[in-house]
Amino acid sequence: MAPAPPPPGTKGTVLVVEDEAALARLIGSYLTREGFDVQTLGDGLEAIDRVRTWHPDVLVLDLGLPGADGVEVCRAIRTFSDCYVIMLTARAEEVDRLIGLSVGADDYVTKPFSPREVVARVQAMLRRPRGIGARASTAEAEHDVREVGRLRMDLAAREVTLDGEPVGLTRTEFDVLAVLVSQPRRAFSRDQLIGEVWGEGWVGDPHLVDVHLGHVRRKLGDDASAPQFVQTVRGYGYRLGPCA
């Protein structure tokens, strides 16, 4: 089900799930001040139910939660929602970041952080260009279907099929793949992909590109050692197309 339109005069809806009540209120107050419609919760299982009923645009999700941790919550909501997910974690180890992203999170922020940083990440998510499809007119988008071998992308419908079977991609996975499919065989650097998908001026970990394209490969059944679709350009970035 598509998210309901945000209340008039608001920039979007944000659900903050953080079991430290004072921190949740602080983040919520900053987001509210910036014009977002905000709800806060402190329990993972409640968060799953709230996403299902409220359909927020963005979920700010702590990794360590009672009821169900952030990874479990993210894995569960990805079965029915494509809202943006920003993971909050007190553990800076790379494995924790990748675990969170591997279940469909779009970005992460490591504690301690400024509430302004969270607000900036939420704002960046909601103003992101939508890959190549976002820059086409409505009339163009209606006919903007790209096919590369057995892979077919309908940019207007935001649907991907492989051999006619649907492939379930998150918003971010779709957007990164859409950039690659816009110009098959062209090599895009990580910075170029970040600029296209996350937007110019985005500040974060450029290896997010690697993580999300890793998920795309897995969902397409693409072998990184002999890829049919997403090819690594060593020391540079990625392109779409089989190895020569």
C-alpha positions as CSV (number, residue, x, y, z in Angstrom):
1,M,0.0,0.0,0.0
2,A,1.3,3.4,-0.9
3,P,2.1,5.9,1.9
4,A,-0.7,8.4,2.6
5,P,0.1,12.0,1.7
6,P,1.7,13.9,4.5
7,P,-0.5,16.4,6.4
8,P,-0.8,19.8,4.6
9,G,2.2,22.0,5.4
10,T,4.6,19.2,6.4
11,K,7.6,18.0,4.5
12,G,7.0,14.3,5.0
13,T,6.3,11.7,7.7
14,V,9.1,10.2,9.9
15,L,8.9,7.4,12.4
16,V,11.7,7.5,15.0
17,V,12.3,4.2,16.8
18,E,14.8,4.6,19.6
19,D,14.5,3.1,23.1
20,E,16.3,6.0,24.8
21,A,13.2,8.1,25.4
22,A,15.2,11.4,25.8
23,L,17.1,10.8,22.6
24,A,13.9,9.9,20.7
25,R,12.2,13.1,21.9
26,L,15.3,15.2,21.0
27,I,15.4,13.8,17.4
28,G,11.7,14.1,17.1
29,S,11.7,17.7,18.2
30,Y,14.4,18.7,15.7
31,L,12.5,17.0,12.9
32,T,9.2,18.6,13.9
33,R,10.9,22.0,14.0
34,E,12.0,21.4,10.4
35,G,8.4,20.7,9.3
36,F,8.1,16.9,9.4
37,D,5.2,15.0,10.9
38,V,6.9,12.8,13.5
39,Q,6.0,9.9,15.7
40,T,8.3,8.2,18.2
41,L,8.4,4.6,19.6
42,G,10.8,2.7,21.7
43,D,10.0,-1.0,20.8
44,G,10.9,-2.9,17.7
45,L,7.7,-5.0,17.5
46,E,5.5,-1.9,17.9
47,A,7.6,-0.3,15.1
48,I,6.7,-3.0,12.7
49,D,3.0,-2.6,13.4
50,R,3.2,1.2,13.1
51,V,5.0,1.1,9.8
52,R,2.3,-1.2,8.5
53,T,-0.5,1.2,9.6
54,W,1.0,4.6,9.3
55,H,3.3,4.2,6.2
56,P,6.0,6.7,7.0
57,D,8.2,8.2,4.3
58,V,11.3,7.6,6.5
59,L,12.1,5.3,9.4
60,V,14.9,6.3,11.7
61,L,15.7,3.0,13.4
62,D,18.0,2.3,16.3
63,L,19.9,-1.0,16.0
64,G,19.6,-2.0,19.6
65,L,15.9,-2.2,20.6
66,P,13.7,-4.3,22.9
67,G,11.1,-6.6,21.4
68,A,13.0,-6.9,18.1
69,D,16.3,-5.3,17.2
70,G,16.8,-2.9,14.3
71,V,18.0,-5.7,11.9
72,E,14.9,-7.8,12.7
73,V,12.6,-4.7,12.3
74,C,14.2,-3.8,9.0
75,R,14.0,-7.3,7.6
76,A,10.3,-7.5,8.6
77,I,9.2,-4.2,7.1
78,R,11.0,-4.8,3.9
79,T,8.4,-7.5,3.2
80,F,5.7,-4.9,2.9
81,S,7.2,-1.4,2.8
82,D,9.8,0.5,0.7
83,C,10.1,3.5,3.1
84,Y,13.6,4.9,3.5
85,V,15.4,3.5,6.5
86,I,18.2,5.3,8.3
87,M,19.8,3.0,10.9
88,L,21.2,4.4,14.2
89,T,24.0,2.3,15.8
90,A,26.2,2.8,18.8
91,R,28.6,0.1,17.4
92,A,31.0,1.5,14.9
93,E,32.4,-1.8,13.6
94,E,32.0,-2.2,9.8
95,V,30.2,-5.6,10.2
96,D,27.3,-3.9,12.2
97,R,26.9,-1.3,9.5
98,L,26.9,-3.9,6.7
99,I,24.4,-6.2,8.6
100,G,22.0,-3.3,8.9
101,L,22.3,-2.4,5.3
102,S,22.1,-6.0,4.2
103,V,18.5,-6.2,5.3
104,G,17.4,-3.1,3.3
105,A,18.6,0.0,5.3
106,D,19.4,2.9,3.0
107,D,21.9,4.7,5.3
108,Y,23.3,4.7,8.8
109,V,24.4,7.1,11.4
110,T,26.9,6.1,14.1
111,K,26.4,7.4,17.7
112,P,27.3,9.8,19.1
113,F,25.7,12.1,16.6
114,S,24.1,15.5,16.4
115,P,20.3,15.5,15.9
116,R,21.0,18.0,13.1
117,E,22.9,15.2,11.3
118,V,19.8,13.0,11.5
119,V,17.7,15.8,10.2
120,A,20.1,16.4,7.3
121,R,20.1,12.7,6.4
122,V,16.2,12.6,6.4
123,Q,16.1,15.8,4.3
124,A,18.6,14.3,1.9
125,M,16.6,11.1,1.5
126,L,13.4,12.9,0.7
127,R,15.0,15.2,-1.9
128,R,16.9,12.5,-3.6
129,P,16.6,12.4,-7.4
130,R,15.0,9.1,-8.5
131,G,17.6,7.9,-10.9
132,I,17.2,8.4,-14.6
133,G,13.4,8.1,-14.4
134,A,13.2,11.2,-12.1
135,R,14.6,13.4,-14.8
136,A,12.2,12.3,-17.6
137,S,8.9,14.0,-18.2
138,T,5.7,12.0,-17.3
139,A,5.1,11.3,-21.0
140,E,8.6,10.1,-21.5
141,A,8.5,8.0,-18.3
142,E,5.4,6.2,-19.5
143,H,7.5,4.7,-22.3
144,D,10.8,4.5,-20.5
145,V,11.4,0.8,-20.4
146,R,15.0,-0.4,-20.6
147,E,16.1,-3.9,-21.5
148,V,19.5,-5.4,-21.2
149,G,19.6,-9.0,-22.2
150,R,17.2,-10.9,-19.9
151,L,16.9,-7.8,-17.6
152,R,13.9,-5.4,-18.0
153,M,13.4,-2.2,-16.1
154,D,10.1,-0.2,-16.2
155,L,11.2,3.1,-14.8
156,A,7.8,4.6,-14.6
157,A,6.3,1.6,-12.8
158,R,9.5,1.0,-10.8
159,E,9.5,-2.6,-11.7
160,V,12.3,-5.0,-12.5
161,T,12.0,-8.4,-14.1
162,L,14.5,-11.1,-15.0
163,D,13.4,-13.6,-17.6
164,G,9.9,-12.3,-17.0
165,E,10.0,-12.9,-13.3
166,P,9.7,-9.9,-10.8
167,V,12.8,-8.9,-8.9
168,G,12.1,-7.3,-5.5
169,L,14.5,-4.3,-5.1
170,T,14.4,-1.6,-2.4
171,R,14.1,2.0,-3.5
172,T,17.9,2.6,-3.2
173,E,18.7,-0.7,-5.1
174,F,16.3,0.3,-7.9
175,D,17.7,3.8,-8.2
176,V,21.4,2.7,-8.4
177,L,20.5,0.0,-11.0
178,A,18.5,2.6,-12.9
179,V,21.5,4.8,-13.3
180,L,23.6,1.9,-14.6
181,V,20.9,0.7,-17.0
182,S,20.5,4.3,-18.4
183,Q,23.8,3.9,-20.2
184,P,24.8,0.3,-20.5
185,R,28.6,-0.3,-20.8
186,R,29.4,3.2,-19.5
187,A,31.5,3.1,-16.3
188,F,30.2,5.1,-13.4
189,S,32.5,6.0,-10.5
190,R,31.2,5.7,-7.0
191,D,31.1,9.5,-6.7
192,Q,29.0,9.7,-9.9
193,L,26.6,7.1,-8.6
194,I,26.3,8.9,-5.2
195,G,25.6,12.1,-7.0
196,E,22.9,10.6,-9.2
197,V,21.2,8.6,-6.4
198,W,21.9,10.3,-3.1
199,G,22.3,13.8,-4.6
200,E,25.2,16.2,-4.9
201,G,26.6,17.3,-1.5
202,W,25.6,14.1,0.2
203,V,27.9,13.3,3.1
204,G,28.3,9.7,4.1
205,D,30.1,6.4,3.4
206,P,30.8,6.0,-0.4
207,H,31.0,2.2,0.2
208,L,27.2,2.3,0.5
209,V,27.3,2.0,-3.3
210,D,29.2,-1.3,-3.0
211,V,26.7,-2.7,-0.4
212,H,23.6,-1.8,-2.4
213,L,25.0,-3.2,-5.7
214,G,26.0,-6.3,-3.8
215,H,22.4,-6.8,-2.9
216,V,21.3,-6.1,-6.5
217,R,23.8,-8.8,-7.8
218,R,22.5,-11.3,-5.3
219,K,18.8,-10.7,-6.3
220,L,19.7,-11.0,-9.9
221,G,21.7,-14.2,-9.3
222,D,24.7,-12.4,-10.7
223,D,28.1,-14.0,-10.0
224,A,30.6,-11.2,-9.2
225,S,33.5,-13.3,-10.7
226,A,31.7,-13.5,-14.1
227,P,28.9,-11.0,-14.0
228,Q,26.1,-10.9,-16.6
229,F,24.8,-7.5,-15.4
230,V,26.7,-5.5,-12.7
231,Q,30.4,-5.4,-13.6
232,T,33.0,-4.0,-11.3
233,V,35.5,-1.6,-12.9
234,R,38.5,-2.1,-10.7
235,G,39.7,1.0,-8.9
236,Y,36.8,3.1,-10.4
237,G,33.3,1.9,-10.0
238,Y,30.6,-0.1,-11.9
239,R,29.0,-0.5,-15.3
240,L,26.2,-2.6,-16.6
241,G,27.0,-5.3,-19.0
242,P,28.9,-8.7,-19.2
243,C,32.6,-9.0,-18.9
244,A,34.3,-8.8,-22.3
